[in-house]
């Protein structure tokens, strides 16, 4: 893998590829499948571009006579940006001690260290995405809204994945939505529409259409991530070491989401709410999501680990302090990678 590659390359390959998927829907799927014009209005495009962090609140003029109350100012965003930057520095100070070989080694021989790496890694992604989401919101607030905004129209880019109570909750509500529009329009809707047309919209096949459409989204996600790996690893290294890992991860999660929805369809009517909403059941569901995510995490991370987490900079003065603290605390050294600065 190219030594100059870093994790910024994710955006360099993922965004154009997602744009291509979205344009496939507009220029090909709409005319040939739906028999509609290839058209997307400027307002719809604007809503899509900001939909990952901004809710498209359509006002019902019959029930909502007053405009949405702008209850916050732009400076209210400084605190979450700073807090996420500090949390990022805490996470990256630990993660950048690992080489790609360290990541592979702890998966084989050190399960506790691998779990800590997994936990800190997901937390790192959460605070990094939320920090940039808040920065995007700040720009929109100043440029478009003239310094104020309605807090109920905005959401975090990542809604704390570790709080998920199902894989469906994880991927539909808590993971980032940057590519959601592209995948829903280029995968979910065409597959759902096609199955419904083939089955003459029979109610018996309604859930089958939804299940296959859900799987299609995960396949689209897998294709996107495989493409990113190819771009950075090159065809030879990709075929020798990484081919199929991202697709395996996402398709497996897609199958499990379908299984979850099927079980919920049959079990929820049979069980009282006091059981399904009990603290024990919720805790068990949390543990299930974390366990499945942990044991499948290597398929996701192994293709990206060679980019080098050590290349990522700190955002605040806290970073160098934490680097020194890790290096001088013997108890913590056993959980760090080989790049810890002694």
Secondary structure, DSSP 8 states (H G I E B T S, - for coil): --TT--TTHHHHHHHHHHHHHHHHIIIIIIIIII---S---HHHHHHHHHTTTB------TTT--S-----EEGGGHHHHHHHHHHHHHHHHHHHTT--HHHHHHHHHH-HHHHHHHHHHHHHHHHHHHHHHHHHHHHHHHHHTSTTEE-GGGB--SS--GGG-SSHHHIIIIIS--TTHHHHIIIIIHHHHHHHHHHTTT-GGGHHHHHHHHHHHHHHHHHHHHHHHHHHHH-HHHIIIIITTHHHHHHHHHHHHHHHHHHHHHHHTTTS-HHHHTSHHHHHHHHHHHHHHHHHHHHHHHHHHHTT-GGG---SSTHHHHHHHHHHT-HHHHTTS-TT---
